[in-house]
Amino acid sequence: MFHEWLDDSLVVCEPVSGDIYTLAGSGAEIYQLYADKSDDEVLAELSRSYPDEPPSNLAHHRDLFVAKLVAAGLMTRSD
């Protein structure tokens, strides 16, 4: 997977299809966190970044976003 920052966005290229995606804000944050963190560690980081959001809400939106990343071929899940 190729990715690079361009201004405030993370540009990600899926090598098989050649599709290019632009991730910004929490999407870029989640994508980068999963490089070396587990689900629980990502949730802990998001809770620090968004302290006014309930953890259950953060987890729900994290899971929805991760499902989109997997469907686009930008991420694989072992579970």
LUMLUMDREN-2810 file (N, C-alpha, C; in Angstrom, 1 decimal):
<atoms>
<atom><aa>M</aa><ch>A</ch><at>N</at><xx>0.9</xx><yy>-1.2</yy><zz>0.0</zz></atom>
<atom><aa>M</aa><ch>A</ch><at>CA</at><xx>0.0</xx><yy>0.0</yy><zz>0.0</zz></atom>
<atom><aa>M</aa><ch>A</ch><at>C</at><xx>0.9</xx><yy>1.2</yy><zz>0.0</zz></atom>
<atom><aa>F</aa><ch>A</ch><at>N</at><xx>0.6</xx><yy>2.1</yy><zz>-0.9</zz></atom>
<atom><aa>F</aa><ch>A</ch><at>CA</at><xx>1.3</xx><yy>3.4</yy><zz>-0.9</zz></atom>
<atom><aa>F</aa><ch>A</ch><at>C</at><xx>0.5</xx><yy>4.5</yy><zz>-0.3</zz></atom>
<atom><aa>H</aa><ch>A</ch><at>N</at><xx>1.1</xx><yy>5.2</yy><zz>0.6</zz></atom>
<atom><aa>H</aa><ch>A</ch><at>CA</at><xx>0.4</xx><yy>6.4</yy><zz>1.2</zz></atom>
<atom><aa>H</aa><ch>A</ch><at>C</at><xx>1.4</xx><yy>7.5</yy><zz>1.4</zz></atom>
<atom><aa>E</aa><ch>A</ch><at>N</at><xx>0.8</xx><yy>8.7</yy><zz>1.3</zz></atom>
<atom><aa>E</aa><ch>A</ch><at>CA</at><xx>1.6</xx><yy>9.9</yy><zz>1.5</zz></atom>
<atom><aa>E</aa><ch>A</ch><at>C</at><xx>0.7</xx><yy>11.1</yy><zz>1.9</zz></atom>
<atom><aa>W</aa><ch>A</ch><at>N</at><xx>1.3</xx><yy>11.9</yy><zz>2.8</zz></atom>
<atom><aa>W</aa><ch>A</ch><at>CA</at><xx>0.6</xx><yy>13.1</yy><zz>3.2</zz></atom>
<atom><aa>W</aa><ch>A</ch><at>C</at><xx>0.6</xx><yy>14.2</yy><zz>2.1</zz></atom>
<atom><aa>L</aa><ch>A</ch><at>N</at><xx>-0.5</xx><yy>14.8</yy><zz>1.9</zz></atom>
<atom><aa>L</aa><ch>A</ch><at>CA</at><xx>-0.6</xx><yy>15.9</yy><zz>1.0</zz></atom>
<atom><aa>L</aa><ch>A</ch><at>C</at><xx>-1.4</xx><yy>17.0</yy><zz>1.7</zz></atom>
<atom><aa>D</aa><ch>A</ch><at>N</at><xx>-0.7</xx><yy>18.0</yy><zz>2.1</zz></atom>
<atom><aa>D</aa><ch>A</ch><at>CA</at><xx>-1.4</xx><yy>19.0</yy><zz>3.0</zz></atom>
<atom><aa>D</aa><ch>A</ch><at>C</at><xx>-1.9</xx><yy>18.4</yy><zz>4.2</zz></atom>
<atom><aa>D</aa><ch>A</ch><at>N</at><xx>-3.2</xx><yy>18.5</yy><zz>4.5</zz></atom>
<atom><aa>D</aa><ch>A</ch><at>CA</at><xx>-3.8</xx><yy>17.9</yy><zz>5.7</zz></atom>
<atom><aa>D</aa><ch>A</ch><at>C</at><xx>-4.5</xx><yy>16.6</yy><zz>5.4</zz></atom>
<atom><aa>S</aa><ch>A</ch><at>N</at><xx>-4.3</xx><yy>16.0</yy><zz>4.3</zz></atom>
<atom><aa>S</aa><ch>A</ch><at>CA</at><xx>-4.9</xx><yy>14.7</yy><zz>3.9</zz></atom>
<atom><aa>S</aa><ch>A</ch><at>C</at><xx>-3.9</xx><yy>13.6</yy><zz>3.7</zz></atom>
<atom><aa>L</aa><ch>A</ch><at>N</at><xx>-4.3</xx><yy>12.4</yy><zz>3.9</zz></atom>
<atom><aa>L</aa><ch>A</ch><at>CA</at><xx>-3.5</xx><yy>11.2</yy><zz>3.6</zz></atom>
<atom><aa>L</aa><ch>A</ch><at>C</at><xx>-4.0</xx><yy>10.6</yy><zz>2.3</zz></atom>
<atom><aa>V</aa><ch>A</ch><at>N</at><xx>-3.2</xx><yy>10.5</yy><zz>1.3</zz></atom>
<atom><aa>V</aa><ch>A</ch><at>CA</at><xx>-3.5</xx><yy>10.0</yy><zz>0.0</zz></atom>
<atom><aa>V</aa><ch>A</ch><at>C</at><xx>-3.0</xx><yy>8.5</yy><zz>0.0</zz></atom>
<atom><aa>V</aa><ch>A</ch><at>N</at><xx>-4.0</xx><yy>7.6</yy><zz>-0.2</zz></atom>
<atom><aa>V</aa><ch>A</ch><at>CA</at><xx>-3.7</xx><yy>6.2</yy><zz>-0.2</zz></atom>
<atom><aa>V</aa><ch>A</ch><at>C</at><xx>-4.0</xx><yy>5.6</yy><zz>-1.6</zz></atom>
<atom><aa>C</aa><ch>A</ch><at>N</at><xx>-3.1</xx><yy>4.8</yy><zz>-2.1</zz></atom>
<atom><aa>C</aa><ch>A</ch><at>CA</at><xx>-3.3</xx><yy>4.1</yy><zz>-3.4</zz></atom>
<atom><aa>C</aa><ch>A</ch><at>C</at><xx>-3.3</xx><yy>2.6</yy><zz>-3.1</zz></atom>
<atom><aa>E</aa><ch>A</ch><at>N</at><xx>-4.4</xx><yy>2.0</yy><zz>-3.6</zz></atom>
<atom><aa>E</aa><ch>A</ch><at>CA</at><xx>-4.6</xx><yy>0.6</yy><zz>-3.5</zz></atom>
<atom><aa>E</aa><ch>A</ch><at>C</at><xx>-3.9</xx><yy>0.0</yy><zz>-4.8</zz></atom>
<atom><aa>P</aa><ch>A</ch><at>N</at><xx>-2.8</xx><yy>-0.8</yy><zz>-4.6</zz></atom>
<atom><aa>P</aa><ch>A</ch><at>CA</at><xx>-2.0</xx><yy>-1.2</yy><zz>-5.7</zz></atom>
<atom><aa>P</aa><ch>A</ch><at>C</at><xx>-2.6</xx><yy>-2.1</yy><zz>-6.8</zz></atom>
<atom><aa>V</aa><ch>A</ch><at>N</at><xx>-3.5</xx><yy>-2.9</yy><zz>-6.4</zz></atom>
<atom><aa>V</aa><ch>A</ch><at>CA</at><xx>-4.1</xx><yy>-3.9</yy><zz>-7.3</zz></atom>
<atom><aa>V</aa><ch>A</ch><at>C</at><xx>-5.0</xx><yy>-3.2</yy><zz>-8.3</zz></atom>
<atom><aa>S</aa><ch>A</ch><at>N</at><xx>-5.9</xx><yy>-2.3</yy><zz>-7.8</zz></atom>
<atom><aa>S</aa><ch>A</ch><at>CA</at><xx>-6.8</xx><yy>-1.6</yy><zz>-8.7</zz></atom>
<atom><aa>S</aa><ch>A</ch><at>C</at><xx>-6.3</xx><yy>-0.3</yy><zz>-9.2</zz></atom>
<atom><aa>G</aa><ch>A</ch><at>N</at><xx>-5.3</xx><yy>0.2</yy><zz>-8.4</zz></atom>
<atom><aa>G</aa><ch>A</ch><at>CA</at><xx>-4.8</xx><yy>1.6</yy><zz>-8.7</zz></atom>
<atom><aa>G</aa><ch>A</ch><at>C</at><xx>-5.7</xx><yy>2.7</yy><zz>-8.2</zz></atom>
<atom><aa>D</aa><ch>A</ch><at>N</at><xx>-6.8</xx><yy>2.3</yy><zz>-7.5</zz></atom>
<atom><aa>D</aa><ch>A</ch><at>CA</at><xx>-7.7</xx><yy>3.3</yy><zz>-7.0</zz></atom>
<atom><aa>D</aa><ch>A</ch><at>C</at><xx>-7.0</xx><yy>4.2</yy><zz>-5.9</zz></atom>
<atom><aa>I</aa><ch>A</ch><at>N</at><xx>-7.3</xx><yy>5.5</yy><zz>-5.9</zz></atom>
<atom><aa>I</aa><ch>A</ch><at>CA</at><xx>-6.7</xx><yy>6.4</yy><zz>-5.0</zz></atom>
<atom><aa>I</aa><ch>A</ch><at>C</at><xx>-7.7</xx><yy>7.0</yy><zz>-4.1</zz></atom>
<atom><aa>Y</aa><ch>A</ch><at>N</at><xx>-7.4</xx><yy>7.0</yy><zz>-2.8</zz></atom>
<atom><aa>Y</aa><ch>A</ch><at>CA</at><xx>-8.3</xx><yy>7.5</yy><zz>-1.8</zz></atom>
<atom><aa>Y</aa><ch>A</ch><at>C</at><xx>-7.7</xx><yy>8.6</yy><zz>-1.0</zz></atom>
<atom><aa>T</aa><ch>A</ch><at>N</at><xx>-8.5</xx><yy>9.6</yy><zz>-0.6</zz></atom>
<atom><aa>T</aa><ch>A</ch><at>CA</at><xx>-8.0</xx><yy>10.7</yy><zz>0.2</zz></atom>
<atom><aa>T</aa><ch>A</ch><at>C</at><xx>-8.7</xx><yy>10.6</yy><zz>1.6</zz></atom>
<atom><aa>L</aa><ch>A</ch><at>N</at><xx>-7.9</xx><yy>10.5</yy><zz>2.6</zz></atom>
<atom><aa>L</aa><ch>A</ch><at>CA</at><xx>-8.4</xx><yy>10.4</yy><zz>4.0</zz></atom>
<atom><aa>L</aa><ch>A</ch><at>C</at><xx>-8.0</xx><yy>11.6</yy><zz>4.7</zz></atom>
<atom><aa>A</aa><ch>A</ch><at>N</at><xx>-8.9</xx><yy>12.2</yy><zz>5.5</zz></atom>
<atom><aa>A</aa><ch>A</ch><at>CA</at><xx>-8.7</xx><yy>13.4</yy><zz>6.3</zz></atom>
<atom><aa>A</aa><ch>A</ch><at>C</at><xx>-9.2</xx><yy>13.2</yy><zz>7.7</zz></atom>
<atom><aa>G</aa><ch>A</ch><at>N</at><xx>-8.8</xx><yy>14.1</yy><zz>8.6</zz></atom>
<atom><aa>G</aa><ch>A</ch><at>CA</at><xx>-9.3</xx><yy>14.1</yy><zz>9.9</zz></atom>
<atom><aa>G</aa><ch>A</ch><at>C</at><xx>-9.2</xx><yy>12.8</yy><zz>10.6</zz></atom>
<atom><aa>S</aa><ch>A</ch><at>N</at><xx>-10.3</xx><yy>12.3</yy><zz>11.2</zz></atom>
<atom><aa>S</aa><ch>A</ch><at>CA</at><xx>-10.3</xx><yy>11.1</yy><zz>12.0</zz></atom>
<atom><aa>S</aa><ch>A</ch><at>C</at><xx>-10.0</xx><yy>9.9</yy><zz>11.1</zz></atom>
<atom><aa>G</aa><ch>A</ch><at>N</at><xx>-10.4</xx><yy>9.9</yy><zz>9.8</zz></atom>
<atom><aa>G</aa><ch>A</ch><at>CA</at><xx>-10.2</xx><yy>8.8</yy><zz>8.9</zz></atom>
<atom><aa>G</aa><ch>A</ch><at>C</at><xx>-8.7</xx><yy>8.6</yy><zz>8.7</zz></atom>
<atom><aa>A</aa><ch>A</ch><at>N</at><xx>-7.9</xx><yy>9.6</yy><zz>8.5</zz></atom>
<atom><aa>A</aa><ch>A</ch><at>CA</at><xx>-6.5</xx><yy>9.5</yy><zz>8.4</zz></atom>
<atom><aa>A</aa><ch>A</ch><at>C</at><xx>-5.9</xx><yy>9.0</yy><zz>9.7</zz></atom>
<atom><aa>E</aa><ch>A</ch><at>N</at><xx>-6.4</xx><yy>9.6</yy><zz>10.8</zz></atom>
<atom><aa>E</aa><ch>A</ch><at>CA</at><xx>-5.9</xx><yy>9.2</yy><zz>12.1</zz></atom>
<atom><aa>E</aa><ch>A</ch><at>C</at><xx>-6.1</xx><yy>7.7</yy><zz>12.3</zz></atom>
<atom><aa>I</aa><ch>A</ch><at>N</at><xx>-7.3</xx><yy>7.2</yy><zz>12.1</zz></atom>
<atom><aa>I</aa><ch>A</ch><at>CA</at><xx>-7.6</xx><yy>5.8</yy><zz>12.3</zz></atom>
<atom><aa>I</aa><ch>A</ch><at>C</at><xx>-6.7</xx><yy>4.9</yy><zz>11.4</zz></atom>
<atom><aa>Y</aa><ch>A</ch><at>N</at><xx>-6.6</xx><yy>5.3</yy><zz>10.1</zz></atom>
<atom><aa>Y</aa><ch>A</ch><at>CA</at><xx>-5.7</xx><yy>4.5</yy><zz>9.2</zz></atom>
<atom><aa>Y</aa><ch>A</ch><at>C</at><xx>-4.3</xx><yy>4.4</yy><zz>9.7</zz></atom>
<atom><aa>Q</aa><ch>A</ch><at>N</at><xx>-3.7</xx><yy>5.5</yy><zz>10.1</zz></atom>
<atom><aa>Q</aa><ch>A</ch><at>CA</at><xx>-2.4</xx><yy>5.5</yy><zz>10.6</zz></atom>
<atom><aa>Q</aa><ch>A</ch><at>C</at><xx>-2.2</xx><yy>4.7</yy><zz>11.9</zz></atom>
<atom><aa>L</aa><ch>A</ch><at>N</at><xx>-3.2</xx><yy>4.8</yy><zz>12.8</zz></atom>
<atom><aa>L</aa><ch>A</ch><at>CA</at><xx>-3.1</xx><yy>4.1</yy><zz>14.1</zz></atom>
<atom><aa>L</aa><ch>A</ch><at>C</at><xx>-3.1</xx><yy>2.6</yy><zz>13.9</zz></atom>
<atom><aa>Y</aa><ch>A</ch><at>N</at><xx>-3.8</xx><yy>2.1</yy><zz>12.9</zz></atom>
<atom><aa>Y</aa><ch>A</ch><at>CA</at><xx>-3.9</xx><yy>0.7</yy><zz>12.7</zz></atom>
<atom><aa>Y</aa><ch>A</ch><at>C</at><xx>-2.6</xx><yy>0.1</yy><zz>12.1</zz></atom>
<atom><aa>A</aa><ch>A</ch><at>N</at><xx>-1.6</xx><yy>0.9</yy><zz>11.8</zz></atom>
<atom><aa>A</aa><ch>A</ch><at>CA</at><xx>-0.3</xx><yy>0.4</yy><zz>11.3</zz></atom>
<atom><aa>A</aa><ch>A</ch><at>C</at><xx>0.4</xx><yy>-0.4</yy><zz>12.4</zz></atom>
<atom><aa>D</aa><ch>A</ch><at>N</at><xx>0.2</xx><yy>0.0</yy><zz>13.7</zz></atom>
<atom><aa>D</aa><ch>A</ch><at>CA</at><xx>0.9</xx><yy>-0.7</yy><zz>14.8</zz></atom>
<atom><aa>D</aa><ch>A</ch><at>C</at><xx>0.0</xx><yy>-0.8</yy><zz>16.1</zz></atom>
<atom><aa>K</aa><ch>A</ch><at>N</at><xx>-1.3</xx><yy>-0.7</yy><zz>16.0</zz></atom>
<atom><aa>K</aa><ch>A</ch><at>CA</at><xx>-2.1</xx><yy>-0.8</yy><zz>17.2</zz></atom>
<atom><aa>K</aa><ch>A</ch><at>C</at><xx>-3.3</xx><yy>-1.7</yy><zz>17.0</zz></atom>
<atom><aa>S</aa><ch>A</ch><at>N</at><xx>-3.7</xx><yy>-2.2</yy><zz>18.1</zz></atom>
<atom><aa>S</aa><ch>A</ch><at>CA</at><xx>-4.9</xx><yy>-3.1</yy><zz>18.1</zz></atom>
<atom><aa>S</aa><ch>A</ch><at>C</at><xx>-6.2</xx><yy>-2.3</yy><zz>18.2</zz></atom>
<atom><aa>D</aa><ch>A</ch><at>N</at><xx>-7.3</xx><yy>-2.9</yy><zz>18.0</zz></atom>
<atom><aa>D</aa><ch>A</ch><at>CA</at><xx>-8.6</xx><yy>-2.2</yy><zz>18.1</zz></atom>
<atom><aa>D</aa><ch>A</ch><at>C</at><xx>-8.7</xx><yy>-1.4</yy><zz>19.4</zz></atom>
<atom><aa>D</aa><ch>A</ch><at>N</at><xx>-8.4</xx><yy>-2.1</yy><zz>20.6</zz></atom>
<atom><aa>D</aa><ch>A</ch><at>CA</at><xx>-8.5</xx><yy>-1.4</yy><zz>21.8</zz></atom>
<atom><aa>D</aa><ch>A</ch><at>C</at><xx>-7.5</xx><yy>-0.2</yy><zz>21.9</zz></atom>
<atom><aa>E</aa><ch>A</ch><at>N</at><xx>-6.3</xx><yy>-0.4</yy><zz>21.4</zz></atom>
<atom><aa>E</aa><ch>A</ch><at>CA</at><xx>-5.4</xx><yy>0.7</yy><zz>21.4</zz></atom>
<atom><aa>E</aa><ch>A</ch><at>C</at><xx>-5.8</xx><yy>1.9</yy><zz>20.5</zz></atom>
<atom><aa>V</aa><ch>A</ch><at>N</at><xx>-6.4</xx><yy>1.6</yy><zz>19.4</zz></atom>
<atom><aa>V</aa><ch>A</ch><at>CA</at><xx>-7.0</xx><yy>2.6</yy><zz>18.5</zz></atom>
<atom><aa>V</aa><ch>A</ch><at>C</at><xx>-8.1</xx><yy>3.4</yy><zz>19.2</zz></atom>
<atom><aa>L</aa><ch>A</ch><at>N</at><xx>-9.0</xx><yy>2.6</yy><zz>19.9</zz></atom>
<atom><aa>L</aa><ch>A</ch><at>CA</at><xx>-10.0</xx><yy>3.2</yy><zz>20.6</zz></atom>
<atom><aa>L</aa><ch>A</ch><at>C</at><xx>-9.5</xx><yy>4.1</yy><zz>21.7</zz></atom>
<atom><aa>A</aa><ch>A</ch><at>N</at><xx>-8.5</xx><yy>3.7</yy><zz>22.4</zz></atom>
<atom><aa>A</aa><ch>A</ch><at>CA</at><xx>-7.9</xx><yy>4.5</yy><zz>23.5</zz></atom>
<atom><aa>A</aa><ch>A</ch><at>C</at><xx>-7.3</xx><yy>5.8</yy><zz>22.9</zz></atom>
<atom><aa>E</aa><ch>A</ch><at>N</at><xx>-6.7</xx><yy>5.8</yy><zz>21.8</zz></atom>
<atom><aa>E</aa><ch>A</ch><at>CA</at><xx>-6.1</xx><yy>7.0</yy><zz>21.1</zz></atom>
<atom><aa>E</aa><ch>A</ch><at>C</at><xx>-7.2</xx><yy>7.9</yy><zz>20.7</zz></atom>
<atom><aa>L</aa><ch>A</ch><at>N</at><xx>-8.3</xx><yy>7.3</yy><zz>20.1</zz></atom>
<atom><aa>L</aa><ch>A</ch><at>CA</at><xx>-9.4</xx><yy>8.1</yy><zz>19.7</zz></atom>
<atom><aa>L</aa><ch>A</ch><at>C</at><xx>-10.1</xx><yy>8.8</yy><zz>20.9</zz></atom>
<atom><aa>S</aa><ch>A</ch><at>N</at><xx>-10.2</xx><yy>8.1</yy><zz>22.0</zz></atom>
<atom><aa>S</aa><ch>A</ch><at>CA</at><xx>-10.8</xx><yy>8.7</yy><zz>23.2</zz></atom>
<atom><aa>S</aa><ch>A</ch><at>C</at><xx>-10.0</xx><yy>9.9</yy><zz>23.7</zz></atom>
<atom><aa>R</aa><ch>A</ch><at>N</at><xx>-8.7</xx><yy>9.8</yy><zz>23.5</zz></atom>
<atom><aa>R</aa><ch>A</ch><at>CA</at><xx>-7.8</xx><yy>10.9</yy><zz>23.9</zz></atom>
<atom><aa>R</aa><ch>A</ch><at>C</at><xx>-8.0</xx><yy>12.1</yy><zz>22.9</zz></atom>
<atom><aa>S</aa><ch>A</ch><at>N</at><xx>-8.2</xx><yy>11.8</yy><zz>21.6</zz></atom>
<atom><aa>S</aa><ch>A</ch><at>CA</at><xx>-8.3</xx><yy>12.8</yy><zz>20.6</zz></atom>
<atom><aa>S</aa><ch>A</ch><at>C</at><xx>-9.7</xx><yy>13.5</yy><zz>20.7</zz></atom>
<atom><aa>Y</aa><ch>A</ch><at>N</at><xx>-10.7</xx><yy>12.7</yy><zz>21.1</zz></atom>
<atom><aa>Y</aa><ch>A</ch><at>CA</at><xx>-12.1</xx><yy>13.2</yy><zz>21.1</zz></atom>
<atom><aa>Y</aa><ch>A</ch><at>C</at><xx>-12.7</xx><yy>12.9</yy><zz>22.4</zz></atom>
<atom><aa>P</aa><ch>A</ch><at>N</at><xx>-12.3</xx><yy>13.6</yy><zz>23.5</zz></atom>
<atom><aa>P</aa><ch>A</ch><at>CA</at><xx>-12.7</xx><yy>13.3</yy><zz>24.9</zz></atom>
<atom><aa>P</aa><ch>A</ch><at>C</at><xx>-14.2</xx><yy>13.5</yy><zz>25.1</zz></atom>
<atom><aa>D</aa><ch>A</ch><at>N</at><xx>-14.8</xx><yy>14.3</yy><zz>24.3</zz></atom>
<atom><aa>D</aa><ch>A</ch><at>CA</at><xx>-16.3</xx><yy>14.6</yy><zz>24.5</zz></atom>
<atom><aa>D</aa><ch>A</ch><at>C</at><xx>-17.2</xx><yy>13.5</yy><zz>23.9</zz></atom>
<atom><aa>E</aa><ch>A</ch><at>N</at><xx>-16.6</xx><yy>12.6</yy><zz>23.2</zz></atom>
<atom><aa>E</aa><ch>A</ch><at>CA</at><xx>-17.4</xx><yy>11.5</yy><zz>22.5</zz></atom>
<atom><aa>E</aa><ch>A</ch><at>C</at><xx>-17.4</xx><yy>10.3</yy><zz>23.4</zz></atom>
<atom><aa>P</aa><ch>A</ch><at>N</at><xx>-18.5</xx><yy>9.7</yy><zz>23.6</zz></atom>
<atom><aa>P</aa><ch>A</ch><at>CA</at><xx>-18.6</xx><yy>8.4</yy><zz>24.4</zz></atom>
<atom><aa>P</aa><ch>A</ch><at>C</at><xx>-17.8</xx><yy>7.3</yy><zz>23.7</zz></atom>
<atom><aa>P</aa><ch>A</ch><at>N</at><xx>-17.0</xx><yy>6.5</yy><zz>24.4</zz></atom>
<atom><aa>P</aa><ch>A</ch><at>CA</at><xx>-16.2</xx><yy>5.5</yy><zz>23.8</zz></atom>
<atom><aa>P</aa><ch>A</ch><at>C</at><xx>-17.1</xx><yy>4.5</yy><zz>22.9</zz></atom>
<atom><aa>S</aa><ch>A</ch><at>N</at><xx>-18.3</xx><yy>4.2</yy><zz>23.3</zz></atom>
<atom><aa>S</aa><ch>A</ch><at>CA</at><xx>-19.1</xx><yy>3.3</yy><zz>22.5</zz></atom>
<atom><aa>S</aa><ch>A</ch><at>C</at><xx>-19.4</xx><yy>4.0</yy><zz>21.1</zz></atom>
<atom><aa>N</aa><ch>A</ch><at>N</at><xx>-19.6</xx><yy>5.3</yy><zz>21.1</zz></atom>
<atom><aa>N</aa><ch>A</ch><at>CA</at><xx>-19.9</xx><yy>6.0</yy><zz>19.8</zz></atom>
<atom><aa>N</aa><ch>A</ch><at>C</at><xx>-18.6</xx><yy>5.9</yy><zz>18.9</zz></atom>
<atom><aa>L</aa><ch>A</ch><at>N</at><xx>-17.4</xx><yy>6.2</yy><zz>19.6</zz></atom>
<atom><aa>L</aa><ch>A</ch><at>CA</at><xx>-16.2</xx><yy>6.1</yy><zz>18.8</zz></atom>
<atom><aa>L</aa><ch>A</ch><at>C</at><xx>-15.9</xx><yy>4.7</yy><zz>18.3</zz></atom>
<atom><aa>A</aa><ch>A</ch><at>N</at><xx>-16.2</xx><yy>3.7</yy><zz>19.1</zz></atom>
<atom><aa>A</aa><ch>A</ch><at>CA</at><xx>-16.0</xx><yy>2.3</yy><zz>18.6</zz></atom>
<atom><aa>A</aa><ch>A</ch><at>C</at><xx>-16.9</xx><yy>2.0</yy><zz>17.5</zz></atom>
<atom><aa>H</aa><ch>A</ch><at>N</at><xx>-18.1</xx><yy>2.4</yy><zz>17.5</zz></atom>
<atom><aa>H</aa><ch>A</ch><at>CA</at><xx>-19.1</xx><yy>2.2</yy><zz>16.4</zz></atom>
<atom><aa>H</aa><ch>A</ch><at>C</at><xx>-18.6</xx><yy>2.8</yy><zz>15.1</zz></atom>
<atom><aa>H</aa><ch>A</ch><at>N</at><xx>-18.2</xx><yy>4.1</yy><zz>15.2</zz></atom>
<atom><aa>H</aa><ch>A</ch><at>CA</at><xx>-17.8</xx><yy>4.8</yy><zz>14.0</zz></atom>
<atom><aa>H</aa><ch>A</ch><at>C</at><xx>-16.4</xx><yy>4.2</yy><zz>13.5</zz></atom>
<atom><aa>R</aa><ch>A</ch><at>N</at><xx>-15.6</xx><yy>3.9</yy><zz>14.4</zz></atom>
<atom><aa>R</aa><ch>A</ch><at>CA</at><xx>-14.3</xx><yy>3.2</yy><zz>14.0</zz></atom>
<atom><aa>R</aa><ch>A</ch><at>C</at><xx>-14.6</xx><yy>2.0</yy><zz>13.2</zz></atom>
<atom><aa>D</aa><ch>A</ch><at>N</at><xx>-15.5</xx><yy>1.1</yy><zz>13.8</zz></atom>
<atom><aa>D</aa><ch>A</ch><at>CA</at><xx>-15.8</xx><yy>-0.2</yy><zz>13.1</zz></atom>
<atom><aa>D</aa><ch>A</ch><at>C</at><xx>-16.4</xx><yy>0.0</yy><zz>11.7</zz></atom>
<atom><aa>L</aa><ch>A</ch><at>N</at><xx>-17.3</xx><yy>1.0</yy><zz>11.6</zz></atom>
<atom><aa>L</aa><ch>A</ch><at>CA</at><xx>-17.9</xx><yy>1.3</yy><zz>10.3</zz></atom>
<atom><aa>L</aa><ch>A</ch><at>C</at><xx>-16.8</xx><yy>1.7</yy><zz>9.3</zz></atom>
<atom><aa>F</aa><ch>A</ch><at>N</at><xx>-15.9</xx><yy>2.6</yy><zz>9.7</zz></atom>
<atom><aa>F</aa><ch>A</ch><at>CA</at><xx>-14.8</xx><yy>3.1</yy><zz>8.9</zz></atom>
<atom><aa>F</aa><ch>A</ch><at>C</at><xx>-13.9</xx><yy>1.9</yy><zz>8.5</zz></atom>
<atom><aa>V</aa><ch>A</ch><at>N</at><xx>-13.5</xx><yy>1.1</yy><zz>9.4</zz></atom>
<atom><aa>V</aa><ch>A</ch><at>CA</at><xx>-12.6</xx><yy>0.0</yy><zz>9.2</zz></atom>
<atom><aa>V</aa><ch>A</ch><at>C</at><xx>-13.3</xx><yy>-1.0</yy><zz>8.2</zz></atom>
<atom><aa>A</aa><ch>A</ch><at>N</at><xx>-14.6</xx><yy>-1.2</yy><zz>8.3</zz></atom>
<atom><aa>A</aa><ch>A</ch><at>CA</at><xx>-15.3</xx><yy>-2.0</yy><zz>7.3</zz></atom>
<atom><aa>A</aa><ch>A</ch><at>C</at><xx>-15.2</xx><yy>-1.5</yy><zz>5.9</zz></atom>
<atom><aa>K</aa><ch>A</ch><at>N</at><xx>-15.2</xx><yy>-0.1</yy><zz>5.8</zz></atom>
<atom><aa>K</aa><ch>A</ch><at>CA</at><xx>-15.1</xx><yy>0.5</yy><zz>4.5</zz></atom>
<atom><aa>K</aa><ch>A</ch><at>C</at><xx>-13.7</xx><yy>0.4</yy><zz>3.9</zz></atom>
<atom><aa>L</aa><ch>A</ch><at>N</at><xx>-12.7</xx><yy>0.5</yy><zz>4.8</zz></atom>
<atom><aa>L</aa><ch>A</ch><at>CA</at><xx>-11.3</xx><yy>0.3</yy><zz>4.4</zz></atom>
<atom><aa>L</aa><ch>A</ch><at>C</at><xx>-11.0</xx><yy>-1.1</yy><zz>3.9</zz></atom>
<atom><aa>V</aa><ch>A</ch><at>N</at><xx>-11.6</xx><yy>-2.1</yy><zz>4.6</zz></atom>
<atom><aa>V</aa><ch>A</ch><at>CA</at><xx>-11.5</xx><yy>-3.5</yy><zz>4.2</zz></atom>
<atom><aa>V</aa><ch>A</ch><at>C</at><xx>-12.1</xx><yy>-3.7</yy><zz>2.9</zz></atom>
<atom><aa>A</aa><ch>A</ch><at>N</at><xx>-13.3</xx><yy>-3.2</yy><zz>2.7</zz></atom>
<atom><aa>A</aa><ch>A</ch><at>CA</at><xx>-14.1</xx><yy>-3.4</yy><zz>1.4</zz></atom>
<atom><aa>A</aa><ch>A</ch><at>C</at><xx>-13.3</xx><yy>-2.7</yy><zz>0.3</zz></atom>
<atom><aa>A</aa><ch>A</ch><at>N</at><xx>-12.6</xx><yy>-1.7</yy><zz>0.5</zz></atom>
<atom><aa>A</aa><ch>A</ch><at>CA</at><xx>-11.8</xx><yy>-1.0</yy><zz>-0.5</zz></atom>
<atom><aa>A</aa><ch>A</ch><at>C</at><xx>-10.5</xx><yy>-1.6</yy><zz>-0.8</zz></atom>
<atom><aa>G</aa><ch>A</ch><at>N</at><xx>-10.1</xx><yy>-2.6</yy><zz>0.1</zz></atom>
<atom><aa>G</aa><ch>A</ch><at>CA</at><xx>-8.8</xx><yy>-3.3</yy><zz>-0.1</zz></atom>
<atom><aa>G</aa><ch>A</ch><at>C</at><xx>-7.7</xx><yy>-2.5</yy><zz>0.5</zz></atom>
<atom><aa>L</aa><ch>A</ch><at>N</at><xx>-8.0</xx><yy>-1.5</yy><zz>1.4</zz></atom>
<atom><aa>L</aa><ch>A</ch><at>CA</at><xx>-7.0</xx><yy>-0.7</yy><zz>2.0</zz></atom>
<atom><aa>L</aa><ch>A</ch><at>C</at><xx>-6.5</xx><yy>-1.3</yy><zz>3.3</zz></atom>
<atom><aa>M</aa><ch>A</ch><at>N</at><xx>-7.2</xx><yy>-2.3</yy><zz>3.8</zz></atom>
<atom><aa>M</aa><ch>A</ch><at>CA</at><xx>-6.8</xx><yy>-2.9</yy><zz>5.1</zz></atom>
<atom><aa>M</aa><ch>A</ch><at>C</at><xx>-7.3</xx><yy>-4.3</yy><zz>5.1</zz></atom>
<atom><aa>T</aa><ch>A</ch><at>N</at><xx>-6.6</xx><yy>-5.2</yy><zz>5.8</zz></atom>
<atom><aa>T</aa><ch>A</ch><at>CA</at><xx>-7.1</xx><yy>-6.6</yy><zz>6.0</zz></atom>
<atom><aa>T</aa><ch>A</ch><at>C</at><xx>-7.3</xx><yy>-6.8</yy><zz>7.4</zz></atom>
<atom><aa>R</aa><ch>A</ch><at>N</at><xx>-8.2</xx><yy>-7.7</yy><zz>7.7</zz></atom>
<atom><aa>R</aa><ch>A</ch><at>CA</at><xx>-8.5</xx><yy>-8.0</yy><zz>9.1</zz></atom>
<atom><aa>R</aa><ch>A</ch><at>C</at><xx>-8.3</xx><yy>-9.5</yy><zz>9.3</zz></atom>
<atom><aa>S</aa><ch>A</ch><at>N</at><xx>-7.7</xx><yy>-9.9</yy><zz>10.4</zz></atom>
<atom><aa>S</aa><ch>A</ch><at>CA</at><xx>-7.5</xx><yy>-11.3</yy><zz>10.7</zz></atom>
<atom><aa>S</aa><ch>A</ch><at>C</at><xx>-8.7</xx><yy>-11.9</yy><zz>11.5</zz></atom>
<atom><aa>D</aa><ch>A</ch><at>N</at><xx>-9.6</xx><yy>-11.1</yy><zz>12.0</zz></atom>
<atom><aa>D</aa><ch>A</ch><at>CA</at><xx>-10.7</xx><yy>-11.6</yy><zz>12.8</zz></atom>
<atom><aa>D</aa><ch>A</ch><at>C</at><xx>-11.9</xx><yy>-11.8</yy><zz>12.0</zz></atom>
</atoms>
